[in-house]
Amino acid sequence: MDKRVQCLIIIHGAVLLFSMSGLFGKFLDISATLIVFGRTAFATFSLAFVLHILKIPVKYRNRRDLLFFFMMGGILAIHWVTFFHSIQISTVAVGLISFSSFPIFVTFLEPLFFNERLHLRDIAVSMVVFAGLVMVIPDFDISNNLTRGVLWGTVSGLTFALLSILNRKYIAQGYSSLAVAFYQDGVACLLLFPFVGRDILGLTLYDAAMIGILGVVFTALAHTLFIQGMAGVKAALAGVISCLEPVYGTLFAIMFFQEIPSVRMVAGGTVILAGVYYATAKARV
């Protein structure tokens, strides 16, 4: 099989795994904080094993980098906790679609971090994505679970945007993306530990098994596959394929939980994904 085709299949498989991670917010009847703590714990050990097998160095270069890795771990913890909380109080589709708003934040934050020019086209795309996000909100009553789900999902998108920008910064400096993920998961796990406390002892065998699957298969393995696929696929194309994550996730939610999104939500999600697809397809690689 052609290497490029093989890499495309691998990336599609990774995105498919990423899209299913949101389902665990419904599979598990425990707090979002405990889910993320378990996910990061299993992912940390799995990534440590992969890094050892691949002989990828993980040593940080200076204290400043270590400080930033701690900050990135904190951001990752907030990102995943708000993501799962959004899904738990609303639906999988709401969590995934509202999280997809992250390109809005990337558009305006990236020029600040990298001293790059803000293009009019990027602003226009951000406005389109924002319009789609407004369409997803059923009403502006904060007591509405779906509305609160959109708000928490948007916070998840904001933190993911910050994380993406910081990841770009350190990967550009020569750090392995797997090593960066290892630091982030490890720090997130440590930071969340005080907030879960004795709740860990209340986990059932089912909970522990599901969290283990989430951390090993849908986090560490998915991340490893995505990076492996990037060896033969351009970043822009990989980004376009990633746009399928909320589509896959919504379809799985319909299959497993009969969560059928409203026409308005589908329309808003389509607008958001169209904007993200356009922006990614036009990105310079």
KOLTIVEX-305572 format. One record per residue (C-alpha): residue number from 0; residue in three letters; x, y, z. Coordinates in Angstrom, 1 decimal, always signed. Layout:
N
+-----+------+--------+--------+--------+
| pos | code |     px |     py |     pz |
+-----+------+--------+--------+--------+
| NUM |  ALA |      X |      Y |      Z |
...
+-----+------+--------+--------+--------+
REM end
This chain:
285
+-----+------+--------+--------+--------+
| pos | code |     px |     py |     pz |
+-----+------+--------+--------+--------+
|   0 |  MET |   +0.0 |   +0.0 |   +0.0 |
|   1 |  ASP |   +1.2 |   +3.5 |   -0.8 |
|   2 |  LYS |   +2.7 |   +5.2 |   +2.2 |
|   3 |  ARG |   +0.5 |   +8.3 |   +1.9 |
|   4 |  VAL |   -2.7 |   +6.3 |   +1.7 |
|   5 |  GLN |   -1.5 |   +4.3 |   +4.7 |
|   6 |  CYS |   -0.9 |   +7.5 |   +6.7 |
|   7 |  LEU |   -4.3 |   +8.8 |   +5.7 |
|   8 |  ILE |   -6.0 |   +5.7 |   +7.0 |
|   9 |  ILE |   -4.0 |   +6.0 |  +10.2 |
|  10 |  ILE |   -5.0 |   +9.6 |  +10.7 |
|  11 |  HIS |   -8.7 |   +8.8 |  +10.0 |
|  12 |  GLY |   -8.4 |   +6.0 |  +12.6 |
|  13 |  ALA |   -6.9 |   +8.4 |  +15.2 |
|  14 |  VAL |   -9.6 |  +11.0 |  +14.6 |
|  15 |  LEU |  -12.2 |   +8.3 |  +15.0 |
|  16 |  LEU |  -10.8 |   +7.3 |  +18.3 |
|  17 |  PHE |  -10.6 |  +11.0 |  +19.5 |
|  18 |  SER |  -14.2 |  +11.5 |  +18.5 |
|  19 |  MET |  -15.3 |   +8.6 |  +20.7 |
|  20 |  SER |  -13.7 |   +9.9 |  +23.8 |
|  21 |  GLY |  -16.6 |  +12.2 |  +24.5 |
|  22 |  LEU |  -18.9 |   +9.2 |  +24.8 |
|  23 |  PHE |  -17.3 |   +8.3 |  +28.1 |
|  24 |  GLY |  -18.9 |  +11.4 |  +29.6 |
|  25 |  LYS |  -22.1 |   +9.4 |  +29.3 |
|  26 |  PHE |  -20.8 |   +5.9 |  +29.8 |
|  27 |  LEU |  -19.4 |   +6.9 |  +33.2 |
|  28 |  ASP |  -21.6 |   +8.1 |  +36.1 |
|  29 |  ILE |  -18.8 |   +9.9 |  +37.9 |
|  30 |  SER |  -17.6 |  +13.5 |  +38.0 |
|  31 |  ALA |  -15.8 |  +15.0 |  +35.0 |
|  32 |  THR |  -12.8 |  +15.7 |  +37.3 |
|  33 |  LEU |  -12.5 |  +12.1 |  +38.2 |
|  34 |  ILE |  -12.8 |  +11.0 |  +34.6 |
|  35 |  VAL |  -10.0 |  +13.4 |  +33.6 |
|  36 |  PHE |   -7.8 |  +12.4 |  +36.5 |
|  37 |  GLY |   -8.1 |   +8.7 |  +35.5 |
|  38 |  ARG |   -7.7 |   +9.4 |  +31.8 |
|  39 |  THR |   -4.5 |  +11.4 |  +32.4 |
|  40 |  ALA |   -3.1 |   +8.8 |  +34.8 |
|  41 |  PHE |   -3.5 |   +5.9 |  +32.3 |
|  42 |  ALA |   -2.3 |   +8.1 |  +29.4 |
|  43 |  THR |   +0.8 |   +9.2 |  +31.3 |
|  44 |  PHE |   +1.9 |   +5.6 |  +31.9 |
|  45 |  SER |   +1.0 |   +4.6 |  +28.4 |
|  46 |  LEU |   +3.0 |   +7.4 |  +26.8 |
|  47 |  ALA |   +5.9 |   +6.7 |  +29.1 |
|  48 |  PHE |   +6.0 |   +3.2 |  +27.7 |
|  49 |  VAL |   +5.8 |   +4.4 |  +24.1 |
|  50 |  LEU |   +8.5 |   +7.0 |  +24.7 |
|  51 |  HIS |  +10.7 |   +4.2 |  +26.2 |
|  52 |  ILE |  +10.1 |   +1.8 |  +23.3 |
|  53 |  LEU |  +10.8 |   +4.5 |  +20.7 |
|  54 |  LYS |  +13.7 |   +5.9 |  +22.7 |
|  55 |  ILE |  +12.4 |   +9.4 |  +22.5 |
|  56 |  PRO |  +14.1 |  +11.8 |  +25.0 |
|  57 |  VAL |  +11.9 |  +13.4 |  +27.5 |
|  58 |  LYS |  +14.4 |  +15.5 |  +29.5 |
|  59 |  TYR |  +13.4 |  +19.2 |  +29.7 |
|  60 |  ARG |  +16.1 |  +21.7 |  +28.7 |
|  61 |  ASN |  +15.7 |  +24.3 |  +31.4 |
|  62 |  ARG |  +13.5 |  +25.4 |  +34.3 |
|  63 |  ARG |  +11.6 |  +27.8 |  +32.1 |
|  64 |  ASP |  +10.4 |  +25.0 |  +29.9 |
|  65 |  LEU |   +9.5 |  +22.9 |  +32.9 |
|  66 |  LEU |   +7.4 |  +25.8 |  +34.2 |
|  67 |  PHE |   +5.6 |  +26.1 |  +30.9 |
|  68 |  PHE |   +4.9 |  +22.4 |  +30.9 |
|  69 |  PHE |   +3.3 |  +22.7 |  +34.3 |
|  70 |  MET |   +1.2 |  +25.5 |  +33.0 |
|  71 |  MET |   +0.2 |  +23.5 |  +29.9 |
|  72 |  GLY |   -0.7 |  +20.6 |  +32.1 |
|  73 |  GLY |   -3.0 |  +22.9 |  +34.1 |
|  74 |  ILE |   -4.6 |  +24.1 |  +30.9 |
|  75 |  LEU |   -5.1 |  +20.6 |  +29.7 |
|  76 |  ALA |   -6.8 |  +19.6 |  +33.0 |
|  77 |  ILE |   -9.3 |  +22.6 |  +32.6 |
|  78 |  HIS |   -9.8 |  +21.8 |  +28.9 |
|  79 |  TRP |  -10.8 |  +18.2 |  +29.5 |
|  80 |  VAL |  -12.8 |  +18.8 |  +32.7 |
|  81 |  THR |  -14.9 |  +21.5 |  +31.0 |
|  82 |  PHE |  -15.3 |  +19.3 |  +27.9 |
|  83 |  PHE |  -16.7 |  +16.3 |  +29.8 |
|  84 |  HIS |  -18.8 |  +18.6 |  +32.1 |
|  85 |  SER |  -20.3 |  +20.1 |  +29.0 |
|  86 |  ILE |  -21.3 |  +16.7 |  +27.7 |
|  87 |  GLN |  -22.6 |  +15.4 |  +31.0 |
|  88 |  ILE |  -25.0 |  +18.3 |  +31.5 |
|  89 |  SER |  -26.1 |  +18.4 |  +27.9 |
|  90 |  THR |  -25.3 |  +16.1 |  +25.0 |
|  91 |  VAL |  -22.3 |  +14.7 |  +23.2 |
|  92 |  ALA |  -23.1 |  +16.7 |  +20.1 |
|  93 |  VAL |  -23.4 |  +20.0 |  +22.1 |
|  94 |  GLY |  -20.0 |  +19.3 |  +23.8 |
|  95 |  LEU |  -18.2 |  +18.5 |  +20.5 |
|  96 |  ILE |  -19.8 |  +21.2 |  +18.4 |
|  97 |  SER |  -19.2 |  +24.0 |  +21.0 |
|  98 |  PHE |  -15.6 |  +22.8 |  +21.5 |
|  99 |  SER |  -15.1 |  +23.2 |  +17.8 |
| 100 |  SER |  -15.3 |  +26.9 |  +18.3 |
| 101 |  PHE |  -11.6 |  +26.9 |  +19.2 |
| 102 |  PRO |  -10.4 |  +28.3 |  +15.8 |
| 103 |  ILE |  -12.0 |  +31.6 |  +16.8 |
| 104 |  PHE |   -9.7 |  +31.9 |  +19.8 |
| 105 |  VAL |   -6.7 |  +30.6 |  +17.8 |
| 106 |  THR |   -7.2 |  +33.3 |  +15.2 |
| 107 |  PHE |   -6.9 |  +36.2 |  +17.7 |
| 108 |  LEU |   -4.5 |  +34.7 |  +20.1 |
| 109 |  GLU |   -1.9 |  +33.3 |  +17.7 |
| 110 |  PRO |   -0.7 |  +36.7 |  +16.3 |
| 111 |  LEU |   -0.1 |  +37.8 |  +19.9 |
| 112 |  PHE |   +2.1 |  +34.8 |  +20.7 |
| 113 |  PHE |   +4.0 |  +34.6 |  +17.4 |
| 114 |  ASN |   +4.0 |  +38.3 |  +16.3 |
| 115 |  GLU |   +2.1 |  +37.3 |  +13.1 |
| 116 |  ARG |   -0.2 |  +39.4 |  +11.1 |
| 117 |  LEU |   -4.0 |  +39.0 |  +11.6 |
| 118 |  HIS |   -5.6 |  +38.5 |   +8.2 |
| 119 |  LEU |   -9.0 |  +39.8 |   +7.2 |
| 120 |  ARG |   -9.9 |  +36.3 |   +5.9 |
| 121 |  ASP |   -9.2 |  +34.8 |   +9.3 |
| 122 |  ILE |  -11.4 |  +37.4 |  +11.0 |
| 123 |  ALA |  -14.3 |  +36.6 |   +8.6 |
| 124 |  VAL |  -14.0 |  +32.9 |   +9.2 |
| 125 |  SER |  -14.1 |  +33.5 |  +12.9 |
| 126 |  MET |  -17.3 |  +35.5 |  +12.6 |
| 127 |  VAL |  -18.8 |  +32.7 |  +10.6 |
| 128 |  VAL |  -17.8 |  +30.2 |  +13.3 |
| 129 |  PHE |  -19.2 |  +32.5 |  +16.0 |
| 130 |  ALA |  -22.5 |  +32.8 |  +14.1 |
| 131 |  GLY |  -22.7 |  +29.0 |  +14.0 |
| 132 |  LEU |  -22.1 |  +28.8 |  +17.7 |
| 133 |  VAL |  -24.9 |  +31.3 |  +18.4 |
| 134 |  MET |  -27.2 |  +29.0 |  +16.3 |
| 135 |  VAL |  -26.3 |  +26.0 |  +18.4 |
| 136 |  ILE |  -27.5 |  +27.8 |  +21.6 |
| 137 |  PRO |  -31.2 |  +26.9 |  +22.0 |
| 138 |  ASP |  -31.9 |  +30.0 |  +24.1 |
| 139 |  PHE |  -30.0 |  +32.5 |  +26.2 |
| 140 |  ASP |  -31.5 |  +31.2 |  +29.5 |
| 141 |  ILE |  -28.6 |  +30.1 |  +31.7 |
| 142 |  SER |  -30.8 |  +27.6 |  +33.5 |
| 143 |  ASN |  -31.2 |  +25.7 |  +30.2 |
| 144 |  ASN |  -28.8 |  +22.6 |  +30.3 |
| 145 |  LEU |  -28.1 |  +22.8 |  +26.6 |
| 146 |  THR |  -27.2 |  +26.5 |  +26.9 |
| 147 |  ARG |  -24.8 |  +25.8 |  +29.8 |
| 148 |  GLY |  -23.4 |  +22.9 |  +27.9 |
| 149 |  VAL |  -22.5 |  +25.3 |  +25.0 |
| 150 |  LEU |  -20.9 |  +27.7 |  +27.4 |
| 151 |  TRP |  -18.7 |  +25.0 |  +29.1 |
| 152 |  GLY |  -17.9 |  +23.6 |  +25.7 |
| 153 |  THR |  -16.8 |  +27.0 |  +24.5 |
| 154 |  VAL |  -14.5 |  +27.3 |  +27.6 |
| 155 |  SER |  -13.1 |  +24.0 |  +26.6 |
| 156 |  GLY |  -12.5 |  +25.4 |  +23.1 |
| 157 |  LEU |  -10.7 |  +28.4 |  +24.5 |
| 158 |  THR |   -8.3 |  +26.3 |  +26.7 |
| 159 |  PHE |   -7.7 |  +24.0 |  +23.7 |
| 160 |  ALA |   -6.7 |  +27.0 |  +21.6 |
| 161 |  LEU |   -4.2 |  +28.1 |  +24.3 |
| 162 |  LEU |   -2.8 |  +24.6 |  +24.5 |
| 163 |  SER |   -2.5 |  +24.4 |  +20.7 |
| 164 |  ILE |   -0.6 |  +27.6 |  +20.5 |
| 165 |  LEU |   +1.8 |  +26.6 |  +23.3 |
| 166 |  ASN |   +2.2 |  +23.1 |  +21.7 |
| 167 |  ARG |   +3.2 |  +24.8 |  +18.5 |
| 168 |  LYS |   +5.8 |  +26.9 |  +20.3 |
| 169 |  TYR |   +7.5 |  +23.9 |  +22.0 |
| 170 |  ILE |   +7.3 |  +21.5 |  +19.1 |
| 171 |  ALA |   +8.9 |  +24.1 |  +16.9 |
| 172 |  GLN |  +11.8 |  +24.2 |  +19.4 |
| 173 |  GLY |  +12.5 |  +20.6 |  +18.8 |
| 174 |  TYR |  +10.5 |  +18.8 |  +21.5 |
| 175 |  SER |   +8.8 |  +15.6 |  +20.5 |
| 176 |  SER |   +5.0 |  +16.0 |  +20.5 |
| 177 |  LEU |   +4.7 |  +12.7 |  +22.4 |
| 178 |  ALA |   +7.1 |  +14.0 |  +25.0 |
| 179 |  VAL |   +5.1 |  +17.2 |  +25.4 |
| 180 |  ALA |   +1.9 |  +15.2 |  +25.7 |
| 181 |  PHE |   +3.6 |  +13.0 |  +28.4 |
| 182 |  TYR |   +4.4 |  +16.1 |  +30.4 |
| 183 |  GLN |   +0.9 |  +17.6 |  +30.0 |
| 184 |  ASP |   -0.9 |  +14.4 |  +31.0 |
| 185 |  GLY |   +1.4 |  +13.8 |  +33.9 |
| 186 |  VAL |   +1.0 |  +17.4 |  +35.3 |
| 187 |  ALA |   -2.7 |  +17.4 |  +34.8 |
| 188 |  CYS |   -3.0 |  +14.1 |  +36.7 |
| 189 |  LEU |   -0.9 |  +15.5 |  +39.6 |
| 190 |  LEU |   -2.9 |  +18.8 |  +39.7 |
| 191 |  LEU |   -6.3 |  +17.0 |  +39.7 |
| 192 |  PHE |   -5.4 |  +14.5 |  +42.4 |
| 193 |  PRO |   -6.2 |  +16.8 |  +45.4 |
| 194 |  PHE |   -9.7 |  +17.4 |  +43.8 |
| 195 |  VAL |  -10.6 |  +13.7 |  +43.6 |
| 196 |  GLY |   -9.3 |  +12.5 |  +47.0 |
| 197 |  ARG |  -11.4 |   +9.6 |  +48.4 |
| 198 |  ASP |  -13.6 |   +9.5 |  +45.3 |
| 199 |  ILE |  -10.9 |   +7.2 |  +43.8 |
| 200 |  LEU |  -11.8 |   +4.6 |  +46.4 |
| 201 |  GLY |  -15.4 |   +4.7 |  +45.3 |
| 202 |  LEU |  -14.6 |   +3.6 |  +41.7 |
| 203 |  THR |  -16.2 |   +0.4 |  +40.6 |
| 204 |  LEU |  -14.4 |   -2.2 |  +38.5 |
| 205 |  TYR |  -16.5 |   -1.0 |  +35.6 |
| 206 |  ASP |  -15.5 |   +2.6 |  +36.1 |
| 207 |  ALA |  -11.8 |   +1.7 |  +36.4 |
| 208 |  ALA |  -11.9 |   -0.4 |  +33.3 |
| 209 |  MET |  -13.7 |   +2.3 |  +31.2 |
| 210 |  ILE |  -11.3 |   +5.0 |  +32.4 |
| 211 |  GLY |   -8.3 |   +2.7 |  +31.5 |
| 212 |  ILE |   -9.7 |   +2.2 |  +28.0 |
| 213 |  LEU |  -10.2 |   +5.9 |  +27.7 |
| 214 |  GLY |   -6.7 |   +6.7 |  +28.8 |
| 215 |  VAL |   -4.8 |   +4.0 |  +26.9 |
| 216 |  VAL |   -6.8 |   +3.6 |  +23.7 |
| 217 |  PHE |   -8.7 |   +6.8 |  +23.1 |
| 218 |  THR |   -5.9 |   +9.1 |  +24.4 |
| 219 |  ALA |   -2.4 |   +7.6 |  +24.3 |
| 220 |  LEU |   -2.9 |   +5.3 |  +21.3 |
| 221 |  ALA |   -5.0 |   +8.0 |  +19.4 |
| 222 |  HIS |   -2.3 |  +10.6 |  +19.9 |
| 223 |  THR |   +0.5 |   +8.2 |  +18.9 |
| 224 |  LEU |   -1.4 |   +7.2 |  +15.7 |
| 225 |  PHE |   -2.1 |  +10.8 |  +14.8 |
| 226 |  ILE |   +1.6 |  +11.7 |  +15.1 |
| 227 |  GLN |   +2.6 |   +8.6 |  +13.1 |
| 228 |  GLY |   +0.1 |   +9.5 |  +10.3 |
| 229 |  MET |   +1.6 |  +13.0 |  +10.1 |
| 230 |  ALA |   +4.8 |  +11.5 |   +8.8 |
| 231 |  GLY |   +3.2 |  +11.2 |   +5.4 |
| 232 |  VAL |   +0.4 |  +13.8 |   +5.4 |
| 233 |  LYS |   +0.6 |  +17.5 |   +5.3 |
| 234 |  ALA |   -0.5 |  +19.4 |   +8.5 |
| 235 |  ALA |   -3.3 |  +21.2 |   +6.6 |
| 236 |  LEU |   -4.8 |  +18.0 |   +5.4 |
| 237 |  ALA |   -4.6 |  +16.4 |   +8.8 |
| 238 |  GLY |   -6.4 |  +19.4 |  +10.2 |
| 239 |  VAL |   -9.2 |  +19.0 |   +7.6 |
| 240 |  ILE |   -9.6 |  +15.4 |   +8.6 |
| 241 |  SER |   -9.8 |  +16.5 |  +12.3 |
| 242 |  CYS |  -12.8 |  +18.5 |  +11.4 |
| 243 |  LEU |  -14.7 |  +15.1 |  +11.2 |
| 244 |  GLU |  -14.3 |  +14.6 |  +14.9 |
| 245 |  PRO |  -17.6 |  +16.2 |  +15.9 |
| 246 |  VAL |  -19.3 |  +14.5 |  +13.0 |
| 247 |  TYR |  -18.1 |  +11.1 |  +14.1 |
| 248 |  GLY |  -18.9 |  +11.8 |  +17.7 |
| 249 |  THR |  -22.4 |  +12.9 |  +17.0 |
| 250 |  LEU |  -23.1 |   +9.8 |  +14.9 |
| 251 |  PHE |  -21.8 |   +7.6 |  +17.7 |
| 252 |  ALA |  -24.0 |   +9.5 |  +20.2 |
| 253 |  ILE |  -27.0 |   +8.8 |  +18.0 |
| 254 |  MET |  -26.1 |   +5.1 |  +17.9 |
| 255 |  PHE |  -25.4 |   +4.6 |  +21.6 |
| 256 |  PHE |  -27.6 |   +7.1 |  +23.4 |
| 257 |  GLN |  -30.3 |   +8.1 |  +20.8 |
| 258 |  GLU |  -29.2 |  +11.7 |  +21.2 |
| 259 |  ILE |  -30.6 |  +13.1 |  +18.0 |
| 260 |  PRO |  -29.6 |  +16.8 |  +17.5 |
| 261 |  SER |  -32.2 |  +19.4 |  +16.6 |
| 262 |  VAL |  -32.3 |  +20.9 |  +13.1 |
| 263 |  ARG |  -31.0 |  +24.2 |  +14.6 |
| 264 |  MET |  -28.1 |  +22.4 |  +16.2 |
| 265 |  VAL |  -27.2 |  +20.6 |  +13.0 |
| 266 |  ALA |  -27.4 |  +23.9 |  +11.0 |
| 267 |  GLY |  -25.1 |  +25.6 |  +13.5 |
| 268 |  GLY |  -22.7 |  +22.7 |  +13.6 |
| 269 |  THR |  -22.6 |  +22.7 |   +9.8 |
| 270 |  VAL |  -21.7 |  +26.4 |   +9.8 |
| 271 |  ILE |  -19.0 |  +25.9 |  +12.4 |
| 272 |  LEU |  -17.5 |  +22.9 |  +10.6 |
| 273 |  ALA |  -17.7 |  +24.7 |   +7.2 |
| 274 |  GLY |  -15.7 |  +27.6 |   +8.6 |
| 275 |  VAL |  -13.1 |  +25.4 |  +10.3 |
| 276 |  TYR |  -12.8 |  +23.3 |   +7.1 |
| 277 |  TYR |  -12.3 |  +26.4 |   +4.9 |
| 278 |  ALA |   -9.7 |  +27.9 |   +7.3 |
| 279 |  THR |   -7.8 |  +24.7 |   +7.6 |
| 280 |  ALA |   -7.9 |  +24.0 |   +3.8 |
| 281 |  LYS |   -6.5 |  +27.5 |   +3.1 |
| 282 |  ALA |   -3.7 |  +27.2 |   +5.7 |
| 283 |  ARG |   -0.2 |  +27.4 |   +4.5 |
| 284 |  VAL |   +1.9 |  +24.4 |   +5.3 |
+-----+------+--------+--------+--------+
REM end
